[in-house]
Amino acid sequence: MYYLSFPNDPLRNKVLVYTIFAFEVLQTIIVTISAYHVFATGYGNFAVYNAVDLAWLDVPVISGIVAFIAEGFYAYRISLLSQSYYVAGVIVVLATVQLAGSIAAAVVLKNADMFSRLLGVDYSITAAIWNGGSALCDAIIAICMTYYLSKRGSESMKTTNVIVRRVIRLVIETGTVTAAIAIINLILSVLPSKPAYYQIPSVLLAKVYSNSMMAVFNSRIIAYGKEHSEVNDNISGATSAMGRGVGPFRANPGISVHRQVMHEGETFELRGALAMGTHSGRGDSRDADDEYSLGTSK
């Protein structure tokens, strides 16, 4: 969806998205190979299930890196919203702490060699740093984004407020999900009976972060308002064409966002805060981070 809808995005956005995608593909390949060993070639053999193999790489390391990138993305947007680096600095520090915790957890996991030897004091401490740092960071991001967006939205017109409310809801939803998964992962990894339930949220964590970040990027293609129903028709028709195999969906950059959010001469610029940008009338993508901040421009 991102590739088809935003071909003119700034290079840094594309690098961010495709880096996350590369890590996710790598993790999916490793997890799939492990699952094949456990449930196919080694089915019924507990020794195969118990072997750590490459789990130290595909879960703690990749999950920590993906979370760090996503949280760094939000920190940058918050710095633009708040016009200050203090809150963003705190988020970056917490993101770095959770990354360090994930790497430490990977070291403990690799040294354990078997999952049955994993759960103990060392892993509990590293898991607490990893997941606790992630949950705290996500909570701060959701709270700060909600506060700064609400503050900017209160200064804008009614149409702008509708968009702001939708963005706030998206931020709260994604932040709540990522924090919840991190907390569940932490709780399950320190249960006294030492069951293996923690493996499920551990594998999900990177996917939740990457999908949450992409939900923010791709939310720019949503059409707002009845007066812009032709945009909805354009997207729906193109999507239907995809389903019939008529041809690939190529969004028109000139109308994807700019016409959706214009109202009475007001352009609501979101990419400066959330990578949710407008396009110029020529259909070219502007580097809005340098030209705009969240608010209005005539």
BELGI-V952977 format. One record per helix or strand of 3 or more residues. SS is the DSSP state (H for helix, E for strand). FROM is the first residue (numbers start at 1). TO is the last residue. If there is no record, write none. Layout:
ss: (SS | SS)
from: (FROM | FROM)
to: (TO | TO)
This chain:
ss: (H | H | H | H | H | H | H | H | H | H | H | E | H | H | E)
from: (2 | 11 | 46 | 55 | 86 | 115 | 121 | 158 | 198 | 226 | 258 | 266 | 271 | 288 | 295)
to: (5 | 41 | 50 | 82 | 112 | 117 | 153 | 189 | 221 | 244 | 261 | 270 | 274 | 291 | 297)
